[in-house]
Amino acid sequence: TPHPGIEIAAEPESAIRAVLGGRVAYARRLTGYGNTVILDHSGHYLSVYSRAGRLLVGEGTEVVAGQSIGVATDESLDGGPPTVYFEFRRAGKAEDPLTWLKRNPGRRTEDPR
C-alpha cells in the first residue's frame, strides 16, 4: 500500500489531534494503515491519521481543529518508538502534508484553504 504522507513521532498514549475541523468519514482499521481516522473537510479535502492504538471518534462525528480523535500506540509494529501517520488529500490526490501543517501552526480553523 503506498503511503504518500509523513510519519510523526509520538509519545506513547499521547493524543492524536485533528489538524482541521470536519466530519469523520472513516474510523476503523484500514489494511496497510492500522487504526485510521479519515476526516472530510469539505471542498474535496481529506486528512488521514493512522497507526492509532485506539480511536476516540466514530463515523459521522463532527470534530473541531485540535480535538483528540485517537491515542498513539505504546510502540510501533517493529518495536521502535510509536509514530502517527498523517496524510492530506485534495480531490483524491495526496499533497505534501507539511505544507498544510505550516499553513496552520497552532491556528484553529474550519477551512483548510
C-alpha positions in Angstrom: 0.0 0.0 0.0 1.6 3.3 -1.0 1.9 5.8 1.8 2.3 9.4 0.4 2.1 11.0 3.9 4.5 11.5 6.8 5.4 9.7 10.0 5.2 11.9 13.1 7.0 10.7 16.3 4.5 10.4 19.1 4.8 9.8 22.9 3.2 6.5 23.9 -0.5 7.0 24.7 -0.4 10.7 23.6 -3.4 12.3 21.9 -3.8 12.4 18.1 -5.5 15.7 17.3 -7.4 16.8 14.2 -5.4 19.4 12.2 -8.6 20.9 10.9 -12.3 20.6 11.8 -14.5 18.3 9.7 -16.7 15.2 9.7 -15.4 11.8 10.4 -15.8 9.9 7.2 -13.9 6.7 8.3 -13.0 5.4 11.8 -11.8 1.8 11.9 -8.9 -0.5 10.9 -7.7 0.0 7.4 -5.5 -2.6 5.7 -1.9 -1.4 5.5 -2.6 1.5 7.8 -3.9 0.1 11.1 -6.5 2.0 13.2 -7.4 5.0 11.0 -9.5 8.2 11.1 -10.2 10.0 7.8 -11.7 13.5 8.2 -13.7 15.1 5.4 -13.1 18.9 5.5 -15.5 19.5 2.5 -14.4 21.1 -0.7 -12.7 17.8 -1.7 -10.2 18.0 1.2 -9.4 14.9 3.4 -6.9 14.3 6.2 -5.8 10.8 7.2 -4.5 9.8 10.7 -3.3 6.2 11.0 -1.5 3.8 13.3 -3.5 4.8 16.4 -3.6 2.5 19.3 -7.2 3.4 19.9 -9.8 5.6 18.2 -11.9 8.2 20.1 -14.4 9.1 17.4 -16.9 7.4 15.3 -18.0 7.8 11.7 -20.3 10.8 11.2 -19.0 12.7 14.2 -18.2 16.4 13.7 -14.8 17.4 15.1 -13.1 20.7 15.6 -9.5 21.6 15.0 -7.3 20.4 17.9 -9.9 17.8 19.1 -8.5 14.4 20.2 -9.5 11.8 17.7 -7.3 8.9 18.8 -4.5 7.8 21.0 -1.0 6.8 19.9 0.2 3.3 20.5 2.8 2.2 23.1 5.2 1.1 20.4 5.4 0.7 16.7 5.0 -2.6 14.9 8.7 -3.0 14.5 9.3 -2.4 18.2 10.6 1.2 17.7 9.1 4.3 19.1 5.5 5.0 18.2 4.5 7.1 15.2 1.4 8.5 13.8 0.9 8.5 10.0 -0.5 11.8 8.6 -1.7 12.4 5.0 -3.5 15.2 3.4 -5.5 14.8 0.2 -7.3 17.3 -2.2 -9.6 15.9 -4.9 -8.3 12.4 -4.3 -4.6 13.3 -4.7 -2.0 13.3 -2.0 -0.5 16.7 -1.2 2.6 17.4 0.9 1.2 17.3 4.5 4.0 19.6 5.7 2.5 22.4 3.6 -0.8 22.2 5.5 0.9 21.9 8.9 2.9 25.0 8.1 -0.2 26.9 6.9 -2.0 26.4 10.2 0.7 26.3 13.0 -1.4 26.3 16.2 -4.3 28.1 14.4 -7.7 26.6 14.8 -9.8 26.8 11.7 -12.6 25.0 9.9 -11.4 26.0 6.4 -8.4 24.0 5.0 -7.8 26.6 2.3 
